[in-house]
């Protein structure tokens, strides 16, 4: 696993650099914050150039539960939302 520290200039903004020796990165981005459910962003192909607007969305457990109430979905821990 390759990890890179993220720098946040303002809340919700981040940037980081990885030395890849010009080899595309086939991986994912994990975002986490205390009080929120971890979010994962999987690009559709290996990244070979700088990428903008890769914004993982974070949601609180309470908000996810409220969405489940409106949509009739329940959350099973570790599996996401399921009918």
C-alpha contacts under 8 A as a table, 3 or more apart, distances in Angstrom:
res1	aa1	res2	aa2	distance
4	X	16	X	6.39
4	X	17	X	6.88
4	X	18	X	6.62
5	X	16	X	6.32
6	X	14	X	5.78
6	X	15	X	5.44
6	X	16	X	4.96
7	X	13	X	7.97
7	X	14	X	5.22
7	X	15	X	5.42
7	X	16	X	6.46
8	X	11	X	6.61
8	X	12	X	7.15
8	X	13	X	5.18
8	X	14	X	4.38
8	X	15	X	6.77
9	X	13	X	6.20
9	X	14	X	6.80
10	X	13	X	5.47
10	X	14	X	7.89
20	X	23	X	5.32
20	X	24	X	7.13
20	X	25	X	7.39
22	X	48	X	7.34
23	X	48	X	6.83
24	X	46	X	5.50
24	X	47	X	5.12
24	X	48	X	4.25
24	X	49	X	7.79
25	X	46	X	5.09
25	X	47	X	5.05
25	X	48	X	6.51
26	X	45	X	6.99
26	X	46	X	4.25
26	X	47	X	6.51
27	X	42	X	6.95
27	X	43	X	7.61
27	X	46	X	7.06
28	X	40	X	6.78
28	X	41	X	5.60
28	X	42	X	4.72
28	X	43	X	6.70
29	X	40	X	5.61
29	X	41	X	5.02
29	X	42	X	6.67
29	X	56	X	7.86
30	X	38	X	7.04
30	X	39	X	5.78
30	X	40	X	4.54
30	X	41	X	6.45
30	X	56	X	7.85
31	X	38	X	5.84
31	X	39	X	5.19
31	X	40	X	6.33
31	X	56	X	6.59
31	X	58	X	7.61
32	X	36	X	6.91
32	X	37	X	6.99
32	X	38	X	4.70
32	X	39	X	6.49
32	X	58	X	7.63
33	X	36	X	5.57
33	X	37	X	7.63
33	X	38	X	7.18
35	X	60	X	6.31
35	X	61	X	7.81
36	X	58	X	6.21
36	X	59	X	5.51
36	X	60	X	4.41
36	X	61	X	6.55
37	X	58	X	6.40
37	X	59	X	5.88
37	X	60	X	5.90
37	X	61	X	6.42
38	X	58	X	6.83
39	X	56	X	6.19
39	X	57	X	6.44
39	X	58	X	5.97
40	X	56	X	6.59
41	X	54	X	7.72
41	X	55	X	7.86
41	X	56	X	5.79
43	X	46	X	7.00
43	X	47	X	7.52
47	X	50	X	7.72
47	X	51	X	7.66
51	X	54	X	6.84
59	X	63	X	6.47
59	X	64	X	6.64
60	X	63	X	5.28
60	X	64	X	6.32
61	X	64	X	5.10
61	X	65	X	6.12
62	X	65	X	5.06
62	X	66	X	6.21
63	X	66	X	4.98
63	X	67	X	6.20
64	X	67	X	5.07
64	X	68	X	6.17
65	X	68	X	4.94
65	X	69	X	6.28
65	X	74	X	7.62
65	X	75	X	7.71
66	X	69	X	5.04
66	X	70	X	6.50
67	X	70	X	5.19
67	X	71	X	6.19
67	X	73	X	7.92
68	X	71	X	5.11
68	X	72	X	5.46
68	X	73	X	4.50
68	X	74	X	5.75
68	X	75	X	7.66
69	X	72	X	5.39
69	X	73	X	6.71
69	X	74	X	7.92
70	X	73	X	7.99
72	X	83	X	7.21
73	X	81	X	6.52
73	X	82	X	6.03
73	X	83	X	4.94
74	X	81	X	5.97
74	X	82	X	5.88
74	X	83	X	6.23
75	X	79	X	7.47
75	X	80	X	5.81
75	X	81	X	4.58
75	X	82	X	6.10
76	X	79	X	5.61
76	X	80	X	6.15
76	X	81	X	6.55
76	X	82	X	7.04
77	X	80	X	6.66
79	X	82	X	7.68
